[in-house]
Every structure is written in structure tokens, then in C-alpha cells.
Amino acid sequence: MADGTPTTASGRFDGFWAALDAVPVADDAEALYDPGTPDGRLRRANLAAYLEHVGTSADTLLVAEAPGWRGMTNTGVPFTSMRELDALGFPVQAPPAPTAPWEASSRVVHAALSGWSGPLPLAWAIFPHHPFVAPDRLTNRTPRPAEVRDGAPVALALLRALEVDRAVRVVAVGRKAQGALALAGIEAEAVRHPAQGGAAQFTEQVRALRR
């Protein structure tokens, strides 16, 4: 692509990138994949590597609500903090000045997916920017309904890219994500979000998804 994003030979994810770049950014949200910034280009390259290595075979799409400041906001890879970066199994770049060394939800998700049989699920967030409580970027806030609506076409584009050559199951991580997907016309079963005491139930429910 013109912005330097790596792509597959088929251009499978071109529609996804176009939809992602079209999502508006409020003053209290951070565009994680802005190709005009060094951090944005790093996250973009890491996400492209993730899509290439997981998205080309995934038959399950895990959709969360929004990126958190301790994890995806650093690495660009959903549910992946600095602690999990080296364990991804494919080349990625570490940010020079991460805001946090780990994220609890990322640890739980990676542990739940360890030993997975078959294609790994692909994770994404229904709102792809990082929503924060202004002026502190080292916070998280719930995305507004309008932001969810703006982000929904990205999830739809990603789902269409995955469905090119396989049936894909959509699983919402938490009820808020499930509701957001429903507003976008995507039916999804829900699993418990791993945060706020939900780790054990989330792990049990995710492992039950194995085909």
C-alpha cells in the first residue's frame, strides 16, 4: 500500500485498512495506526504482521470493545501487551517507550489460547482508537455510541476479509461488545470479559470454543 503497510499478495485486507483509516478521531481518543507518526507506523506494521500470520487462517473472530492503554495501545496487536510480544511467534517491533510493561487482560487472553488446537482466533476491537479520559492518555474510557458506530465498518470489513474462503464465527468479549456488534448487524455469542474478576469464567468459556 502507499503508506507502507505490508499486505498479502491477494490484497485480502485492503478493505480493512481503508475502513480503519476512515474512522474519525475525537480529541479524547488516540489513533493507534496513523501512518504519519513513528508510533503509528510501528503499530501498523505489527498489526499487519498479526493479520498475515493469524488472520489468513482464523475461523473465529474475537471482538472486544476498545484498546487499553497498557496493551494494544503499545503494541498495536489486540490483547497483547509488552509481556506477550516476544511470544507471538512472528516478527514484530517493540515500541521504544512503552507506557506499561503488561496488561492483565492480555495475560489472561494469551493464557486461555495457549495449547489451542486448530487455527488461532483473531482478535479485534469494535472501536479501533484508544479512548481516554482527557487530558490523561494513560487512562481508558468507554467509547461513545457514535464512536462504536464509526468503528463498526472496520469490524465488518475484517469479517468480510476472513470470510473470503471460510465460515467465521464471531465471539464478543463482554456484553458491551456484543451489543455494539448487534447494532452493526453482526450476531455474536458472548464470553465474559477477562477484566474485573472475569478471568476464570473467560478462560473456561474461550476454551469451550475449541472446535
C-alpha positions in Angstrom: 0.0 0.0 0.0 1.1 3.6 -0.5 1.5 4.1 3.3 3.9 1.2 3.5 1.6 -1.2 5.2 2.6 -4.8 4.4 -0.2 -6.7 2.5 -0.8 -10.2 1.4 -0.4 -10.9 -2.3 -4.2 -11.2 -2.7 -4.8 -7.8 -1.0 -7.2 -9.6 1.3 -7.1 -6.9 4.0 -7.1 -3.8 1.7 -10.7 -3.0 2.6 -10.0 -3.4 6.3 -7.1 -0.8 6.1 -9.3 1.6 4.2 -12.1 1.3 6.7 -9.7 1.7 9.6 -8.1 4.9 8.2 -11.6 6.4 7.7 -12.6 6.3 11.4 -12.8 9.8 12.9 -10.6 10.6 15.9 -12.0 12.7 18.7 -9.9 14.9 20.9 -10.0 12.4 23.7 -9.1 9.4 21.5 -5.8 8.3 20.1 -5.4 7.0 16.5 -3.2 4.0 17.0 -2.4 3.3 13.4 -1.7 6.7 12.0 0.9 6.2 9.2 2.1 9.8 9.7 3.7 9.1 13.1 6.6 6.8 14.0 4.5 5.1 16.8 1.6 4.7 14.4 3.8 3.1 11.7 5.2 0.7 14.2 1.8 -0.4 15.5 0.6 -0.6 11.9 3.4 -2.9 10.9 2.8 -5.1 14.0 -0.9 -5.3 13.2 -0.2 -6.2 9.6 2.1 -9.0 10.7 -0.6 -10.2 13.1 -3.2 -10.2 10.3 -0.8 -12.0 8.0 0.1 -14.8 10.4 -3.2 -15.3 12.2 -5.9 -13.7 10.0 -5.2 -15.8 6.9 -6.4 -18.9 8.7 -8.6 -17.8 11.6 -12.1 -19.1 11.7 -13.1 -17.3 14.9 -13.1 -13.5 15.4 -12.9 -12.3 19.0 -14.2 -8.7 19.2 -13.6 -6.6 22.3 -14.8 -3.0 23.0 -11.7 -0.8 22.6 -7.9 -0.8 23.1 -6.4 -0.3 26.5 -3.5 2.0 27.4 -1.4 -0.8 28.9 -1.7 -3.3 26.0 -2.8 -2.8 22.4 -2.0 0.9 22.6 1.6 0.0 22.9 2.0 -3.0 20.6 -0.8 -2.5 18.0 -1.8 -6.1 18.4 -5.1 -6.8 20.1 -4.9 -8.2 23.6 -1.1 -8.1 23.5 1.0 -6.1 25.9 4.8 -5.9 26.1 4.9 -9.1 28.1 3.4 -11.2 25.4 5.1 -9.5 22.4 8.0 -11.9 22.2 5.7 -14.9 22.4 3.6 -14.1 19.3 5.7 -16.4 17.1 6.3 -14.0 14.3 8.5 -10.9 13.8 7.1 -7.7 15.5 8.7 -4.5 16.7 8.8 -3.3 20.3 7.9 0.4 20.9 10.9 2.4 22.2 9.0 4.0 25.1 6.1 1.7 26.2 3.6 3.2 28.7 3.3 -0.1 30.7 5.1 -3.4 30.8 2.0 -5.6 31.0 -1.8 -5.7 30.9 -3.9 -8.1 33.0 -6.4 -8.8 30.2 -3.7 -9.6 27.7 -2.1 -12.1 30.0 -5.4 -13.9 30.6 -6.3 -14.0 26.8 -2.9 -15.4 25.8 -3.1 -18.0 28.6 -6.6 -19.0 27.6 -5.4 -19.5 24.0 -2.3 -21.5 24.9 -2.4 -25.0 23.5 -5.2 -24.1 21.1 -5.9 -26.8 18.6 -6.5 -25.6 15.0 -6.3 -22.0 13.7 -5.9 -19.4 16.4 -8.8 -16.9 16.8 -8.2 -13.4 15.5 -8.9 -10.6 18.0 -10.1 -7.0 17.2 -11.8 -4.1 18.9 -15.1 -2.7 17.7 -13.7 0.9 18.3 -10.1 0.8 17.0 -8.8 4.0 18.5 -7.8 4.3 22.2 -10.5 6.3 24.1 -9.1 8.1 27.1 -10.2 10.4 29.9 -8.8 13.8 28.7 -6.2 15.0 29.2 -4.6 11.8 30.6 -3.8 9.4 27.8 -2.8 6.8 30.4 -6.5 6.1 31.1 -9.3 4.2 29.4 -12.9 5.3 28.9 -15.9 3.6 27.3 -16.3 4.5 23.7 -19.3 6.6 22.9 -22.2 5.2 20.9 -21.2 7.4 17.9 -17.6 6.0 18.1 -18.9 2.5 18.1 -20.9 3.2 15.1 -17.9 4.7 13.4 -15.8 1.7 14.2 -18.3 -0.9 13.2 -17.4 -0.8 9.4 -13.9 -1.8 10.3 -15.1 -4.9 12.1 -17.4 -5.6 9.1 -14.5 -5.2 6.7 -12.3 -7.5 8.7 -15.1 -10.1 8.9 -15.6 -10.0 5.2 -11.8 -10.4 4.6 -11.8 -13.5 6.8 -15.0 -14.9 5.2 -13.4 -14.9 1.7 -12.6 -18.6 1.9 -14.1 -19.9 5.1 -17.0 -19.7 7.6 -16.2 -17.4 10.5 -17.7 -17.5 14.0 -17.9 -14.1 15.8 -17.5 -14.0 19.5 -17.9 -10.9 21.6 -15.6 -10.3 24.6 -18.1 -8.9 27.0 -21.8 -7.8 26.7 -20.9 -4.3 25.7 -19.0 -5.6 22.6 -21.9 -7.9 21.9 -24.3 -5.0 21.9 -22.1 -3.0 19.7 -21.9 -5.8 17.2 -25.6 -6.2 17.2 -26.0 -2.5 16.4 -23.7 -3.2 13.4 -25.9 -6.1 12.3 -23.4 -8.8 13.4 -24.8 -11.6 15.5 -22.2 -12.8 18.1 -22.2 -15.1 21.1 -20.6 -13.5 24.1 -18.0 -14.6 26.6 -17.1 -12.9 29.9 -14.6 -10.1 29.7 -11.4 -11.1 31.5 -11.2 -7.9 33.5 -12.7 -7.2 36.9 -12.7 -10.7 38.2 -13.8 -12.4 35.0 -10.6 -14.2 34.2 -11.6 -17.7 35.3 -15.0 -17.6 33.5 -13.5 -16.1 30.4 -10.8 -18.8 30.2 -13.4 -21.6 30.7 -15.7 -20.1 28.0 -13.0 -19.5 25.5 -11.5 -23.0 25.9 -15.0 -24.3 25.3 -15.0 -22.6 21.9 -12.3 -25.0 20.6 -13.7 -26.9 17.6 
